[in-house]
Amino acid sequence: MISITTIKSQLANNELTREQVNELREDQRKGVQALLKRYDATQMRMASIEQMHLDMSTYELELRQQGYQAICGVDEVGRGPLAGPVTAAAVILPTDFKLLGLTDSKKLSKENREQYAAYIKEHAVDYQIVSLSAKEIDETNILLATKRAMMQAIQQLRVAADYLLLDAIELPIGTSQRSLIKGDSRSVSIAASSVLAKVWRDDYMEKLAHVYPEYGFEQHAGYGTKQHLDALERHGMTSEHRRTFRPVLERGKSRIHPKDQ
């Protein structure tokens, strides 16, 4: 009789055929049944992740069948914060790209986002990341700045995109495009751009926290949390704050942080 330790190793390393696994189901040892229960749960989870990848590759597959080759996912991070840049990423993925678990960056842990970002950068056909500062946002408005960052990222690609998949936005650009509501959960290309943009911006805000430690940028990334609003009242605005945003004006009261005077 095979030991439970051996069975555990075989299941963990996927060394058994379906027939062999079914044979184990006849083994009445509690330890074996417990291993099979965990094995089944893992298999169901992996099947769900595989199906998610297939579902999120549907738009890319349909576009390739129509003859498009350089399908570019575009997304942004940072439209809502009171401080810091708005960051956009444009990503063209290869036909055989597969990164199980990739989805909307907000649904991923920081560790997973960073691992996925490294994988995307290594395997992408091409990608670009562009950020526009708080000053540039204030000179226009957040929507126009977001579109400008996205278009710059697209235009800086070395491989010219022939189709754009966008997350709930349309761009005044000649390239064929499609806007998808909740696109970062529906398209693998948009999800990849979402991850790259968020990892870049989060890293920027963590570095900014060393310059202005009073605001806690490493914790809220510039969003209007109570901690951030209280810091604005105590210390005023920095050069990284969006001065056309009402909460910044109301809480900062036109006072400038000493480092920016």
PyRosetta script that sets phi, psi and omega in degrees:
from pyrosetta import init, pose_from_sequence

init()
pose = pose_from_sequence("MISITTIKSQLANNELTREQVNELREDQRKGVQALLKRYDATQMRMASIEQMHLDMSTYELELRQQGYQAICGVDEVGRGPLAGPVTAAAVILPTDFKLLGLTDSKKLSKENREQYAAYIKEHAVDYQIVSLSAKEIDETNILLATKRAMMQAIQQLRVAADYLLLDAIELPIGTSQRSLIKGDSRSVSIAASSVLAKVWRDDYMEKLAHVYPEYGFEQHAGYGTKQHLDALERHGMTSEHRRTFRPVLERGKSRIHPKDQ")
pose.set_psi(1, 134.0)
pose.set_omega(1, -178.1)
pose.set_phi(2, -70.2)
pose.set_psi(2, 138.7)
pose.set_omega(2, -179.7)
pose.set_phi(3, -71.3)
pose.set_psi(3, 154.4)
pose.set_omega(3, 178.1)
pose.set_phi(4, -63.1)
pose.set_psi(4, -35.4)
pose.set_omega(4, 178.5)
pose.set_phi(5, -61.3)
pose.set_psi(5, -41.6)
pose.set_omega(5, 179.2)
pose.set_phi(6, -66.8)
pose.set_psi(6, -42.9)
pose.set_omega(6, 179.0)
pose.set_phi(7, -61.3)
pose.set_psi(7, -42.7)
pose.set_omega(7, 178.8)
pose.set_phi(8, -56.9)
pose.set_psi(8, -44.7)
pose.set_omega(8, 179.8)
pose.set_phi(9, -65.8)
pose.set_psi(9, -42.5)
pose.set_omega(9, -179.2)
pose.set_phi(10, -64.1)
pose.set_psi(10, -41.8)
pose.set_omega(10, 178.5)
pose.set_phi(11, -67.2)
pose.set_psi(11, -41.1)
pose.set_omega(11, -178.5)
pose.set_phi(12, -64.4)
pose.set_psi(12, -33.1)
pose.set_omega(12, -176.7)
pose.set_phi(13, -99.4)
pose.set_psi(13, 9.1)
pose.set_omega(13, 179.9)
pose.set_phi(14, 53.1)
pose.set_psi(14, 45.0)
pose.set_omega(14, -177.7)
pose.set_phi(15, -91.2)
pose.set_psi(15, -5.5)
pose.set_omega(15, -174.9)
pose.set_phi(16, -105.5)
pose.set_psi(16, 143.5)
pose.set_omega(16, 173.9)
pose.set_phi(17, -76.4)
pose.set_psi(17, 167.8)
pose.set_omega(17, 178.3)
pose.set_phi(18, -59.8)
pose.set_psi(18, -38.8)
pose.set_omega(18, 179.4)
pose.set_phi(19, -63.3)
pose.set_psi(19, -41.2)
pose.set_omega(19, 179.8)
pose.set_phi(20, -66.6)
pose.set_psi(20, -38.2)
pose.set_omega(20, 177.2)
pose.set_phi(21, -64.2)
pose.set_psi(21, -42.1)
pose.set_omega(21, 178.8)
pose.set_phi(22, -63.6)
pose.set_psi(22, -35.3)
pose.set_omega(22, 176.7)
pose.set_phi(23, -63.6)
pose.set_psi(23, -36.4)
pose.set_omega(23, 179.2)
pose.set_phi(24, -64.7)
pose.set_psi(24, -25.5)
pose.set_omega(24, -179.2)
pose.set_phi(25, -65.4)
pose.set_psi(25, -17.4)
pose.set_omega(25, 176.7)
pose.set_phi(26, -83.9)
pose.set_psi(26, -11.4)
pose.set_omega(26, 179.2)
pose.set_phi(27, -75.7)
pose.set_psi(27, 119.4)
pose.set_omega(27, -173.5)
pose.set_phi(28, -86.3)
pose.set_psi(28, -0.4)
pose.set_omega(28, 179.4)
pose.set_phi(29, -64.0)
pose.set_psi(29, 132.9)
pose.set_omega(29, -176.9)
pose.set_phi(30, -59.8)
pose.set_psi(30, -37.0)
pose.set_omega(30, 179.9)
pose.set_phi(31, -63.6)
pose.set_psi(31, -38.8)
pose.set_omega(31, 179.0)
pose.set_phi(32, -68.6)
pose.set_psi(32, -42.7)
pose.set_omega(32, 179.3)
pose.set_phi(33, -64.3)
pose.set_psi(33, -36.1)
pose.set_omega(33, 177.1)
pose.set_phi(34, -66.1)
pose.set_psi(34, -40.9)
pose.set_omega(34, 177.4)
pose.set_phi(35, -62.8)
pose.set_psi(35, -41.6)
pose.set_omega(35, 179.8)
pose.set_phi(36, -66.2)
pose.set_psi(36, -35.9)
pose.set_omega(36, 178.2)
pose.set_phi(37, -63.5)
pose.set_psi(37, -44.2)
pose.set_omega(37, 177.6)
pose.set_phi(38, -67.1)
pose.set_psi(38, -38.8)
pose.set_omega(38, 178.9)
pose.set_phi(39, -61.4)
pose.set_psi(39, -45.2)
pose.set_omega(39, -179.7)
pose.set_phi(40, -63.3)
pose.set_psi(40, -40.9)
pose.set_omega(40, 179.1)
pose.set_phi(41, -63.1)
pose.set_psi(41, -40.9)
pose.set_omega(41, 178.5)
pose.set_phi(42, -64.6)
pose.set_psi(42, -42.7)
pose.set_omega(42, -179.9)
pose.set_phi(43, -63.4)
pose.set_psi(43, -39.9)
pose.set_omega(43, 178.6)
pose.set_phi(44, -65.8)
pose.set_psi(44, -40.2)
pose.set_omega(44, 178.9)
pose.set_phi(45, -64.7)
pose.set_psi(45, -42.4)
pose.set_omega(45, 179.5)
pose.set_phi(46, -66.4)
pose.set_psi(46, -37.8)
pose.set_omega(46, 178.2)
pose.set_phi(47, -63.7)
pose.set_psi(47, -38.7)
pose.set_omega(47, 178.6)
pose.set_phi(48, -65.1)
pose.set_psi(48, -41.1)
pose.set_omega(48, 179.6)
pose.set_phi(49, -67.6)
pose.set_psi(49, -40.1)
pose.set_omega(49, 177.0)
pose.set_phi(50, -61.4)
pose.set_psi(50, -43.0)
pose.set_omega(50, -179.6)
pose.set_phi(51, -66.2)
pose.set_psi(51, -37.6)
pose.set_omega(51, 177.7)
pose.set_phi(52, -61.2)
pose.set_psi(52, -41.6)
pose.set_omega(52, 178.7)
pose.set_phi(53, -62.4)
pose.set_psi(53, -43.3)
pose.set_omega(53, 179.0)
pose.set_phi(54, -62.7)
pose.set_psi(54, -44.4)
pose.set_omega(54, 180.0)
pose.set_phi(55, -61.9)
pose.set_psi(55, -40.1)
pose.set_omega(55, -177.0)
pose.set_phi(56, -79.4)
pose.set_psi(56, -6.0)
pose.set_omega(56, 177.6)
pose.set_phi(57, -101.0)
pose.set_psi(57, 1.8)
pose.set_omega(57, -175.0)
pose.set_phi(58, -60.9)
pose.set_psi(58, -47.5)
pose.set_omega(58, -177.6)
pose.set_phi(59, -64.1)
pose.set_psi(59, -42.8)
pose.set_omega(59, 179.2)
pose.set_phi(60, -61.6)
pose.set_psi(60, -42.5)
pose.set_omega(60, -179.7)
pose.set_phi(61, -63.6)
pose.set_psi(61, -45.1)
pose.set_omega(61, 179.7)
pose.set_phi(62, -62.1)
pose.set_psi(62, -40.6)
pose.set_omega(62, -179.4)
pose.set_phi(63, -67.7)
pose.set_psi(63, -38.6)
pose.set_omega(63, 177.9)
pose.set_phi(64, -65.8)
pose.set_psi(64, -34.7)
pose.set_omega(64, 177.1)
pose.set_phi(65, -67.1)
pose.set_psi(65, -23.6)
pose.set_omega(65, 176.7)
pose.set_phi(66, -86.1)
pose.set_psi(66, -3.6)
pose.set_omega(66, 176.1)
pose.set_phi(67, 106.7)
pose.set_psi(67, -3.2)
pose.set_omega(67, 178.2)
pose.set_phi(68, -76.7)
pose.set_psi(68, 140.0)
pose.set_omega(68, -176.4)
pose.set_phi(69, -115.5)
pose.set_psi(69, -42.6)
pose.set_omega(69, -176.6)
pose.set_phi(70, -103.0)
pose.set_psi(70, 76.4)
pose.set_omega(70, -177.4)
pose.set_phi(71, -85.8)
pose.set_psi(71, 123.0)
pose.set_omega(71, -171.3)
pose.set_phi(72, -112.9)
pose.set_psi(72, 121.3)
pose.set_omega(72, 172.2)
pose.set_phi(73, -87.1)
pose.set_psi(73, 137.3)
pose.set_omega(73, -178.1)
pose.set_phi(74, -133.7)
pose.set_psi(74, 132.1)
pose.set_omega(74, 176.8)
pose.set_phi(75, -150.9)
pose.set_psi(75, 167.1)
pose.set_omega(75, -179.3)
pose.set_phi(76, -131.3)
pose.set_psi(76, 161.1)
pose.set_omega(76, 173.5)
pose.set_phi(77, -136.9)
pose.set_psi(77, 137.2)
pose.set_omega(77, 173.0)
pose.set_phi(78, 105.0)
pose.set_psi(78, 23.9)
pose.set_omega(78, 176.4)
pose.set_phi(79, -74.5)
pose.set_psi(79, -32.8)
pose.set_omega(79, -172.5)
pose.set_phi(80, -89.5)
pose.set_psi(80, -22.6)
pose.set_omega(80, -176.2)
pose.set_phi(81, -62.4)
pose.set_psi(81, 161.8)
pose.set_omega(81, 176.8)
pose.set_phi(82, -91.0)
pose.set_psi(82, -13.6)
pose.set_omega(82, -177.9)
pose.set_phi(83, -142.9)
pose.set_psi(83, 157.5)
pose.set_omega(83, 178.4)
pose.set_phi(84, 89.5)
pose.set_psi(84, 173.7)
pose.set_omega(84, -175.4)
pose.set_phi(85, -81.7)
pose.set_psi(85, 167.7)
pose.set_omega(85, 163.5)
pose.set_phi(86, -99.6)
pose.set_psi(86, 134.3)
pose.set_omega(86, -171.4)
pose.set_phi(87, -123.4)
pose.set_psi(87, 131.3)
pose.set_omega(87, 179.1)
pose.set_phi(88, -122.2)
pose.set_psi(88, 148.3)
pose.set_omega(88, 175.7)
pose.set_phi(89, -131.2)
pose.set_psi(89, 143.4)
pose.set_omega(89, 174.1)
pose.set_phi(90, -122.3)
pose.set_psi(90, 129.7)
pose.set_omega(90, -174.2)
pose.set_phi(91, -135.4)
pose.set_psi(91, 130.5)
pose.set_omega(91, 171.4)
pose.set_phi(92, -110.1)
pose.set_psi(92, 120.4)
pose.set_omega(92, -177.4)
pose.set_phi(93, -101.2)
pose.set_psi(93, 151.9)
pose.set_omega(93, 176.3)
pose.set_phi(94, -70.7)
pose.set_psi(94, 162.3)
pose.set_omega(94, -177.7)
pose.set_phi(95, -58.4)
pose.set_psi(95, -38.6)
pose.set_omega(95, -174.9)
pose.set_phi(96, -94.2)
pose.set_psi(96, 18.1)
pose.set_omega(96, -177.0)
pose.set_phi(97, -63.4)
pose.set_psi(97, 133.9)
pose.set_omega(97, 178.3)
pose.set_phi(98, -149.1)
pose.set_psi(98, 118.0)
pose.set_omega(98, 177.5)
pose.set_phi(99, -137.8)
pose.set_psi(99, 92.9)
pose.set_omega(99, -174.1)
pose.set_phi(100, -63.5)
pose.set_psi(100, 132.8)
pose.set_omega(100, -179.4)
pose.set_phi(101, 98.4)
pose.set_psi(101, -11.2)
pose.set_omega(101, 179.9)
pose.set_phi(102, -65.7)
pose.set_psi(102, 129.1)
pose.set_omega(102, 178.0)
pose.set_phi(103, -158.7)
pose.set_psi(103, -166.9)
pose.set_omega(103, 176.9)
pose.set_phi(104, -46.7)
pose.set_psi(104, 126.3)
pose.set_omega(104, -174.7)
pose.set_phi(105, -57.9)
pose.set_psi(105, -29.8)
pose.set_omega(105, -178.4)
pose.set_phi(106, -68.1)
pose.set_psi(106, -20.2)
pose.set_omega(106, -178.8)
pose.set_phi(107, -90.0)
pose.set_psi(107, -4.0)
pose.set_omega(107, -176.4)
pose.set_phi(108, -102.6)
pose.set_psi(108, 151.1)
pose.set_omega(108, 174.6)
pose.set_phi(109, -71.2)
pose.set_psi(109, 159.9)
pose.set_omega(109, 178.1)
pose.set_phi(110, -57.1)
pose.set_psi(110, -42.6)
pose.set_omega(110, -179.7)
pose.set_phi(111, -62.5)
pose.set_psi(111, -45.1)
pose.set_omega(111, 179.2)
pose.set_phi(112, -65.7)
pose.set_psi(112, -41.3)
pose.set_omega(112, 179.0)
pose.set_phi(113, -58.3)
pose.set_psi(113, -44.4)
pose.set_omega(113, -177.4)
pose.set_phi(114, -68.0)
pose.set_psi(114, -39.4)
pose.set_omega(114, 176.9)
pose.set_phi(115, -65.2)
pose.set_psi(115, -43.6)
pose.set_omega(115, -179.3)
pose.set_phi(116, -66.0)
pose.set_psi(116, -39.3)
pose.set_omega(116, -179.7)
pose.set_phi(117, -60.6)
pose.set_psi(117, -42.9)
pose.set_omega(117, 178.9)
pose.set_phi(118, -62.8)
pose.set_psi(118, -41.3)
pose.set_omega(118, 179.8)
pose.set_phi(119, -66.1)
pose.set_psi(119, -43.2)
pose.set_omega(119, 180.0)
pose.set_phi(120, -61.5)
pose.set_psi(120, -45.2)
pose.set_omega(120, -179.7)
pose.set_phi(121, -62.4)
pose.set_psi(121, -37.6)
pose.set_omega(121, -178.6)
pose.set_phi(122, -70.4)
pose.set_psi(122, -35.5)
pose.set_omega(122, -171.1)
pose.set_phi(123, -105.5)
pose.set_psi(123, -11.1)
pose.set_omega(123, -178.7)
pose.set_phi(124, -66.0)
pose.set_psi(124, 147.4)
pose.set_omega(124, 171.6)
pose.set_phi(125, -63.3)
pose.set_psi(125, -41.3)
pose.set_omega(125, 178.2)
pose.set_phi(126, -166.1)
pose.set_psi(126, 154.7)
pose.set_omega(126, 174.8)
pose.set_phi(127, -157.3)
pose.set_psi(127, 155.2)
pose.set_omega(127, 174.1)
pose.set_phi(128, -144.6)
pose.set_psi(128, 146.7)
pose.set_omega(128, 177.7)
pose.set_phi(129, -125.8)
pose.set_psi(129, 129.6)
pose.set_omega(129, -179.0)
pose.set_phi(130, -131.1)
pose.set_psi(130, 135.3)
pose.set_omega(130, 175.9)
pose.set_phi(131, -121.6)
pose.set_psi(131, 141.8)
pose.set_omega(131, 172.6)
pose.set_phi(132, -115.2)
pose.set_psi(132, 134.7)
pose.set_omega(132, -173.0)
pose.set_phi(133, -71.9)
pose.set_psi(133, 169.2)
pose.set_omega(133, 175.5)
pose.set_phi(134, -58.8)
pose.set_psi(134, -38.6)
pose.set_omega(134, 179.0)
pose.set_phi(135, -62.3)
pose.set_psi(135, -42.9)
pose.set_omega(135, 179.7)
pose.set_phi(136, -67.9)
pose.set_psi(136, -34.5)
pose.set_omega(136, 175.6)
pose.set_phi(137, -64.0)
pose.set_psi(137, -45.1)
pose.set_omega(137, -178.6)
pose.set_phi(138, -65.3)
pose.set_psi(138, -27.3)
pose.set_omega(138, -179.0)
pose.set_phi(139, -72.0)
pose.set_psi(139, -21.9)
pose.set_omega(139, 177.5)
pose.set_phi(140, -124.3)
pose.set_psi(140, -101.2)
pose.set_omega(140, 170.3)
pose.set_phi(141, -165.5)
pose.set_psi(141, 170.5)
pose.set_omega(141, -171.3)
pose.set_phi(142, -67.4)
pose.set_psi(142, -34.8)
pose.set_omega(142, 179.8)
pose.set_phi(143, -67.5)
pose.set_psi(143, -46.6)
pose.set_omega(143, 179.6)
pose.set_phi(144, -65.5)
pose.set_psi(144, -38.9)
pose.set_omega(144, 178.5)
pose.set_phi(145, -64.6)
pose.set_psi(145, -39.3)
pose.set_omega(145, 178.1)
pose.set_phi(146, -62.1)
pose.set_psi(146, -46.7)
pose.set_omega(146, -179.9)
pose.set_phi(147, -64.4)
pose.set_psi(147, -38.5)
pose.set_omega(147, 179.6)
pose.set_phi(148, -64.3)
pose.set_psi(148, -42.7)
pose.set_omega(148, 178.0)
pose.set_phi(149, -62.6)
pose.set_psi(149, -42.3)
pose.set_omega(149, 179.5)
pose.set_phi(150, -62.6)
pose.set_psi(150, -46.5)
pose.set_omega(150, -177.9)
pose.set_phi(151, -66.5)
pose.set_psi(151, -37.6)
pose.set_omega(151, 176.7)
pose.set_phi(152, -63.5)
pose.set_psi(152, -41.0)
pose.set_omega(152, 178.6)
pose.set_phi(153, -61.8)
pose.set_psi(153, -43.2)
pose.set_omega(153, 179.2)
pose.set_phi(154, -64.3)
pose.set_psi(154, -45.7)
pose.set_omega(154, -176.1)
pose.set_phi(155, -69.3)
pose.set_psi(155, -23.7)
pose.set_omega(155, -179.9)
pose.set_phi(156, -85.8)
pose.set_psi(156, -5.8)
pose.set_omega(156, 176.7)
pose.set_phi(157, -61.9)
pose.set_psi(157, 140.6)
pose.set_omega(157, 176.8)
pose.set_phi(158, -76.4)
pose.set_psi(158, -30.3)
pose.set_omega(158, 176.1)
pose.set_phi(159, -100.0)
pose.set_psi(159, 120.0)
pose.set_omega(159, -176.2)
pose.set_phi(160, -69.5)
pose.set_psi(160, 125.6)
pose.set_omega(160, 178.5)
pose.set_phi(161, -73.0)
pose.set_psi(161, 138.6)
pose.set_omega(161, 175.7)
pose.set_phi(162, -107.8)
pose.set_psi(162, -4.0)
pose.set_omega(162, 174.1)
pose.set_phi(163, -156.1)
pose.set_psi(163, 140.6)
pose.set_omega(163, -179.4)
pose.set_phi(164, -114.5)
pose.set_psi(164, 133.5)
pose.set_omega(164, 169.7)
pose.set_phi(165, -109.8)
pose.set_psi(165, 120.2)
pose.set_omega(165, -171.1)
pose.set_phi(166, -120.3)
pose.set_psi(166, 149.5)
pose.set_omega(166, 179.5)
pose.set_phi(167, -93.2)
pose.set_psi(167, 94.7)
pose.set_omega(167, 172.4)
pose.set_phi(168, 56.5)
pose.set_psi(168, 42.0)
pose.set_omega(168, 177.4)
pose.set_phi(169, -156.2)
pose.set_psi(169, 153.6)
pose.set_omega(169, 175.1)
pose.set_phi(170, -120.9)
pose.set_psi(170, 143.5)
pose.set_omega(170, -176.5)
pose.set_phi(171, -114.5)
pose.set_psi(171, 140.1)
pose.set_omega(171, 177.1)
pose.set_phi(172, -79.3)
pose.set_psi(172, 72.3)
pose.set_omega(172, -175.3)
pose.set_phi(173, -141.5)
pose.set_psi(173, 150.2)
pose.set_omega(173, -172.9)
pose.set_phi(174, -71.3)
pose.set_psi(174, -17.6)
pose.set_omega(174, -176.5)
pose.set_phi(175, -69.2)
pose.set_psi(175, 138.0)
pose.set_omega(175, 176.4)
pose.set_phi(176, -57.0)
pose.set_psi(176, 143.4)
pose.set_omega(176, -173.3)
pose.set_phi(177, -153.5)
pose.set_psi(177, 161.5)
pose.set_omega(177, 174.1)
pose.set_phi(178, -141.6)
pose.set_psi(178, 131.5)
pose.set_omega(178, 178.4)
pose.set_phi(179, -98.4)
pose.set_psi(179, 126.9)
pose.set_omega(179, -178.3)
pose.set_phi(180, -116.5)
pose.set_psi(180, 125.6)
pose.set_omega(180, 172.5)
pose.set_phi(181, -65.3)
pose.set_psi(181, 132.6)
pose.set_omega(181, -174.9)
pose.set_phi(182, 54.8)
pose.set_psi(182, 40.5)
pose.set_omega(182, -175.8)
pose.set_phi(183, -59.6)
pose.set_psi(183, -30.2)
pose.set_omega(183, -178.4)
pose.set_phi(184, -71.6)
pose.set_psi(184, -8.4)
pose.set_omega(184, 173.4)
pose.set_phi(185, -108.1)
pose.set_psi(185, -0.5)
pose.set_omega(185, -175.3)
pose.set_phi(186, -119.2)
pose.set_psi(186, -16.6)
pose.set_omega(186, -177.4)
pose.set_phi(187, -132.3)
pose.set_psi(187, 128.5)
pose.set_omega(187, -179.5)
pose.set_phi(188, -64.4)
pose.set_psi(188, -32.7)
pose.set_omega(188, -179.9)
pose.set_phi(189, -69.2)
pose.set_psi(189, -42.5)
pose.set_omega(189, 178.1)
pose.set_phi(190, -67.5)
pose.set_psi(190, -40.8)
pose.set_omega(190, 178.4)
pose.set_phi(191, -59.5)
pose.set_psi(191, -41.0)
pose.set_omega(191, 179.4)
pose.set_phi(192, -63.0)
pose.set_psi(192, -42.5)
pose.set_omega(192, 179.3)
pose.set_phi(193, -67.5)
pose.set_psi(193, -35.9)
pose.set_omega(193, 177.6)
pose.set_phi(194, -60.9)
pose.set_psi(194, -43.2)
pose.set_omega(194, -179.8)
pose.set_phi(195, -65.1)
pose.set_psi(195, -46.6)
pose.set_omega(195, -179.3)
pose.set_phi(196, -61.0)
pose.set_psi(196, -43.4)
pose.set_omega(196, -178.5)
pose.set_phi(197, -65.3)
pose.set_psi(197, -43.4)
pose.set_omega(197, -176.5)
pose.set_phi(198, -69.3)
pose.set_psi(198, -41.5)
pose.set_omega(198, 179.4)
pose.set_phi(199, -62.8)
pose.set_psi(199, -42.6)
pose.set_omega(199, 179.4)
pose.set_phi(200, -62.1)
pose.set_psi(200, -48.0)
pose.set_omega(200, -175.7)
pose.set_phi(201, -69.3)
pose.set_psi(201, -40.4)
pose.set_omega(201, 178.2)
pose.set_phi(202, -60.3)
pose.set_psi(202, -40.6)
pose.set_omega(202, 178.1)
pose.set_phi(203, -63.9)
pose.set_psi(203, -40.4)
pose.set_omega(203, 178.0)
pose.set_phi(204, -60.9)
pose.set_psi(204, -45.5)
pose.set_omega(204, -177.4)
pose.set_phi(205, -69.0)
pose.set_psi(205, -32.4)
pose.set_omega(205, 175.9)
pose.set_phi(206, -66.6)
pose.set_psi(206, -38.4)
pose.set_omega(206, 176.0)
pose.set_phi(207, -68.0)
pose.set_psi(207, -37.0)
pose.set_omega(207, 179.5)
pose.set_phi(208, -64.0)
pose.set_psi(208, -30.3)
pose.set_omega(208, 179.7)
pose.set_phi(209, -63.5)
pose.set_psi(209, -25.6)
pose.set_omega(209, 177.2)
pose.set_phi(210, -75.5)
pose.set_psi(210, -27.1)
pose.set_omega(210, 179.0)
pose.set_phi(211, -80.1)
pose.set_psi(211, -41.1)
pose.set_omega(211, -179.3)
pose.set_phi(212, -125.2)
pose.set_psi(212, 73.9)
pose.set_omega(212, -175.1)
pose.set_phi(213, -65.0)
pose.set_psi(213, -17.5)
pose.set_omega(213, -176.2)
pose.set_phi(214, -67.4)
pose.set_psi(214, -21.1)
pose.set_omega(214, -169.9)
pose.set_phi(215, -95.9)
pose.set_psi(215, -16.8)
pose.set_omega(215, -179.9)
pose.set_phi(216, 70.7)
pose.set_psi(216, 34.5)
pose.set_omega(216, -177.3)
pose.set_phi(217, -57.5)
pose.set_psi(217, -29.9)
pose.set_omega(217, -178.6)
pose.set_phi(218, -68.6)
pose.set_psi(218, -16.9)
pose.set_omega(218, -178.2)
pose.set_phi(219, -95.8)
pose.set_psi(219, -36.6)
pose.set_omega(219, -175.1)
pose.set_phi(220, -120.7)
pose.set_psi(220, -0.4)
pose.set_omega(220, 175.8)
pose.set_phi(221, 56.9)
pose.set_psi(221, 25.1)
pose.set_omega(221, 176.7)
pose.set_phi(222, 95.5)
pose.set_psi(222, -3.7)
pose.set_omega(222, 179.1)
pose.set_phi(223, -71.5)
pose.set_psi(223, 162.9)
pose.set_omega(223, -172.0)
pose.set_phi(224, -82.7)
pose.set_psi(224, 58.8)
pose.set_omega(224, 176.8)
pose.set_phi(225, -75.7)
pose.set_psi(225, 166.7)
pose.set_omega(225, 177.5)
pose.set_phi(226, -59.1)
pose.set_psi(226, -42.5)
pose.set_omega(226, 178.5)
pose.set_phi(227, -56.7)
pose.set_psi(227, -44.1)
pose.set_omega(227, -177.8)
pose.set_phi(228, -68.7)
pose.set_psi(228, -45.0)
pose.set_omega(228, -179.0)
pose.set_phi(229, -64.7)
pose.set_psi(229, -39.8)
pose.set_omega(229, 177.6)
pose.set_phi(230, -63.8)
pose.set_psi(230, -38.9)
pose.set_omega(230, 178.8)
pose.set_phi(231, -65.9)
pose.set_psi(231, -36.6)
pose.set_omega(231, 176.5)
pose.set_phi(232, -61.2)
pose.set_psi(232, -41.4)
pose.set_omega(232, 179.5)
pose.set_phi(233, -66.6)
pose.set_psi(233, -36.6)
pose.set_omega(233, -177.2)
pose.set_phi(234, -79.1)
pose.set_psi(234, -39.7)
pose.set_omega(234, -168.8)
pose.set_phi(235, -115.3)
pose.set_psi(235, -9.2)
pose.set_omega(235, -178.6)
pose.set_phi(236, 81.2)
pose.set_psi(236, -168.2)
pose.set_omega(236, -175.0)
pose.set_phi(237, -92.3)
pose.set_psi(237, 148.9)
pose.set_omega(237, 171.8)
pose.set_phi(238, -103.2)
pose.set_psi(238, 176.0)
pose.set_omega(238, 176.5)
pose.set_phi(239, -68.6)
pose.set_psi(239, -13.3)
pose.set_omega(239, 179.9)
pose.set_phi(240, -90.9)
pose.set_psi(240, -3.8)
pose.set_omega(240, -179.8)
pose.set_phi(241, -86.0)
pose.set_psi(241, 145.3)
pose.set_omega(241, 179.9)
pose.set_phi(242, -87.0)
pose.set_psi(242, 102.4)
pose.set_omega(242, -169.0)
pose.set_phi(243, -78.0)
pose.set_psi(243, -7.2)
pose.set_omega(243, 174.3)
pose.set_phi(244, -91.8)
pose.set_psi(244, -2.2)
pose.set_omega(244, 178.2)
pose.set_phi(245, -87.8)
pose.set_psi(245, 127.2)
pose.set_omega(245, -171.5)
pose.set_phi(246, -54.3)
pose.set_psi(246, -46.9)
pose.set_omega(246, -179.3)
pose.set_phi(247, -59.3)
pose.set_psi(247, -32.1)
pose.set_omega(247, 178.1)
pose.set_phi(248, -66.8)
pose.set_psi(248, -44.4)
pose.set_omega(248, 179.4)
pose.set_phi(249, -65.9)
pose.set_psi(249, -42.6)
pose.set_omega(249, -176.4)
pose.set_phi(250, -70.3)
pose.set_psi(250, -40.9)
pose.set_omega(250, -177.4)
pose.set_phi(251, -87.3)
pose.set_psi(251, -36.1)
pose.set_omega(251, -178.7)
pose.set_phi(252, -76.0)
pose.set_psi(252, -28.6)
pose.set_omega(252, 176.2)
pose.set_phi(253, 53.1)
pose.set_psi(253, 38.4)
pose.set_omega(253, 175.9)
pose.set_phi(254, 65.5)
pose.set_psi(254, 7.5)
pose.set_omega(254, 176.1)
pose.set_phi(255, -81.1)
pose.set_psi(255, 139.5)
pose.set_omega(255, -176.3)
pose.set_phi(256, -107.2)
pose.set_psi(256, 136.3)
pose.set_omega(256, 177.4)
pose.set_phi(257, -58.4)
pose.set_psi(257, 139.6)
pose.set_omega(257, -177.2)
pose.set_phi(258, -52.8)
pose.set_psi(258, -33.2)
pose.set_omega(258, -179.0)
pose.set_phi(259, -68.1)
pose.set_psi(259, -18.1)
pose.set_omega(259, -176.8)
pose.set_phi(260, -109.0)
pose.set_psi(260, 6.6)
pose.set_omega(260, 179.5)
pose.set_phi(261, -83.6)
pose.dump_pdb("model.pdb")
